[in-house]
């Protein structure tokens, strides 16, 4: 549990300059900021879900990102399901061009238990496109879905 018991008085060995404010008002502002911030840190999912579009279903976290699928744009073509996966990266990593968000359009073949990336987009925190690519049909390669992977989590959501 977080202790918000602030001590004000002469027990401090030095008196920092608070820009003309008393130390009591400075500490009160800090306490108010902590009181507002701590619940968001304790339950980030609840606050994030309120601001995110309801179309995105969270599948959980990997070591690098929180993963979502777009329920609204999902479409079936025979035994295949086309879905957009959204990765909200925890840190800006050079591996993903410093992007805040990665969007992948993926085709899942429900009968063959494979997936293939059709296109991807990398965006900064404002939604500006950093990089994008549509994979030409002749270059798409079906990949087997590994047990326990993100691909398997998505497969179960869209195929089962």
C-alpha positions as CSV (number, residue, x, y, z in Angstrom):
1,X,0.0,0.0,0.0
2,X,1.2,3.5,-0.8
3,X,1.9,5.8,2.1
4,X,0.7,9.3,1.4
5,X,1.7,10.6,4.9
6,X,3.6,13.8,4.2
7,X,5.6,15.4,7.0
8,X,5.8,19.2,6.9
9,X,8.0,21.2,9.2
10,X,11.5,21.6,10.5
11,X,12.6,18.0,10.2
12,X,13.9,18.8,6.7
13,X,17.6,19.7,6.7
14,X,17.2,22.3,3.9
15,X,14.4,24.4,2.6
16,X,14.1,24.2,-1.2
17,X,12.6,27.2,-3.1
18,X,9.0,26.5,-4.2
19,X,8.6,29.5,-6.4
20,X,7.0,31.7,-3.7
21,X,4.6,29.0,-2.6
22,X,4.7,27.6,0.9
23,X,5.9,24.1,1.4
24,X,2.4,23.1,2.6
25,X,0.8,24.2,-0.7
26,X,3.5,22.5,-2.7
27,X,3.0,19.2,-0.8
28,X,-0.7,19.5,-1.2
29,X,-0.4,19.7,-5.0
30,X,2.0,16.7,-5.0
31,X,-0.5,14.8,-2.8
32,X,-3.3,15.6,-5.2
33,X,-1.3,14.6,-8.3
34,X,-0.4,11.3,-6.6
35,X,-4.0,10.7,-5.5
36,X,-5.1,11.1,-9.2
37,X,-2.2,9.1,-10.7
38,X,-2.0,6.1,-8.4
39,X,-5.4,4.6,-9.4
40,X,-4.4,4.9,-13.1
41,X,-1.2,3.1,-12.4
42,X,-2.9,0.4,-10.3
43,X,-5.4,-0.3,-13.1
44,X,-4.1,0.9,-16.4
45,X,-6.4,-1.5,-18.3
46,X,-9.5,0.2,-17.0
47,X,-8.3,3.7,-18.0
48,X,-7.0,2.5,-21.4
49,X,-10.2,0.7,-22.3
50,X,-12.3,3.9,-21.8
51,X,-10.3,5.8,-24.4
52,X,-9.8,3.0,-26.9
53,X,-12.3,2.4,-29.7
54,X,-14.7,-0.5,-28.7
55,X,-14.0,-2.3,-32.0
56,X,-10.6,-3.4,-30.7
57,X,-10.6,-6.6,-28.5
58,X,-7.6,-7.0,-26.2
59,X,-6.0,-10.4,-26.3
60,X,-3.4,-9.6,-23.6
61,X,0.3,-8.6,-23.4
62,X,3.5,-9.9,-24.9
63,X,6.9,-8.8,-23.6
64,X,6.9,-5.9,-26.1
65,X,3.2,-4.9,-26.6
66,X,-0.5,-5.2,-25.9
67,X,-2.2,-7.1,-28.7
68,X,-5.7,-6.4,-30.1
69,X,-7.8,-7.6,-33.0
70,X,-10.4,-5.5,-34.9
71,X,-13.8,-7.1,-34.6
72,X,-15.5,-4.7,-37.0
73,X,-13.3,-5.2,-40.1
74,X,-13.0,-9.0,-39.7
75,X,-14.3,-10.9,-42.8
76,X,-14.5,-14.5,-43.9
77,X,-13.5,-15.7,-47.4
78,X,-14.3,-19.5,-47.5
79,X,-12.1,-21.2,-44.8
80,X,-10.0,-18.0,-44.5
81,X,-10.6,-15.1,-42.0
82,X,-9.0,-11.8,-42.7
83,X,-8.4,-9.7,-39.5
84,X,-6.4,-6.7,-38.4
85,X,-4.0,-7.1,-35.4
86,X,-3.0,-4.1,-33.4
87,X,0.2,-4.0,-31.3
88,X,0.6,-1.1,-28.9
89,X,4.3,-1.2,-28.1
90,X,5.4,-0.5,-24.5
91,X,8.7,1.1,-25.6
92,X,9.8,2.8,-28.9
93,X,12.2,0.2,-30.2
94,X,14.4,0.6,-33.3
95,X,13.3,-2.9,-34.4
96,X,9.9,-1.5,-35.2
97,X,11.2,1.9,-36.4
98,X,10.4,3.6,-33.1
99,X,6.7,3.1,-33.7
100,X,4.1,3.3,-31.0
101,X,1.6,1.1,-32.9
102,X,1.9,-1.7,-35.4
103,X,-1.1,-2.8,-37.5
104,X,-0.9,-6.1,-39.4
105,X,-3.6,-7.4,-41.8
106,X,-3.4,-11.2,-41.4
107,X,-5.2,-14.0,-43.3
108,X,-5.9,-17.1,-41.1
109,X,-6.7,-20.3,-42.9
110,X,-9.0,-22.1,-40.4
111,X,-8.8,-25.5,-42.1
112,X,-5.0,-25.5,-42.8
113,X,-4.2,-23.8,-39.4
114,X,-1.9,-21.3,-41.0
115,X,-1.6,-17.5,-41.2
116,X,0.0,-15.0,-43.7
117,X,0.7,-11.3,-43.4
118,X,-1.0,-9.4,-46.1
119,X,0.0,-5.9,-45.1
120,X,1.4,-3.8,-42.2
121,X,1.5,-0.2,-41.0
122,X,3.7,1.3,-38.3
123,X,2.4,4.5,-36.7
124,X,3.8,7.0,-34.2
125,X,1.9,8.0,-31.0
126,X,-0.2,10.5,-33.0
127,X,-1.3,8.0,-35.6
128,X,1.1,9.3,-38.4
129,X,2.3,6.5,-40.7
130,X,6.0,5.8,-40.3
131,X,6.1,2.9,-42.6
132,X,3.7,0.6,-44.5
133,X,3.8,-2.2,-46.9
134,X,1.3,-4.4,-48.8
135,X,2.8,-7.8,-49.4
136,X,2.3,-8.8,-53.1
137,X,0.2,-12.0,-53.4
138,X,3.1,-14.0,-55.0
139,X,5.3,-13.1,-52.0
140,X,2.9,-14.1,-49.3
141,X,4.0,-17.2,-47.3
142,X,1.7,-19.2,-45.2
143,X,3.1,-19.9,-41.7
144,X,2.1,-22.8,-39.4
145,X,0.5,-21.5,-36.2
146,X,2.7,-22.3,-33.2
147,X,1.1,-23.5,-30.0
148,X,1.0,-20.8,-27.3
149,X,1.7,-18.0,-29.7
150,X,-0.1,-14.7,-30.4
151,X,-1.1,-16.2,-33.8
152,X,-2.8,-19.1,-31.9
153,X,-4.7,-16.7,-29.6
154,X,-6.0,-14.8,-32.7
155,X,-6.7,-18.0,-34.5
156,X,-8.9,-19.2,-31.6
157,X,-10.8,-15.9,-31.6
158,X,-11.5,-15.8,-35.3
159,X,-11.7,-19.5,-36.3
160,X,-13.2,-21.4,-33.4
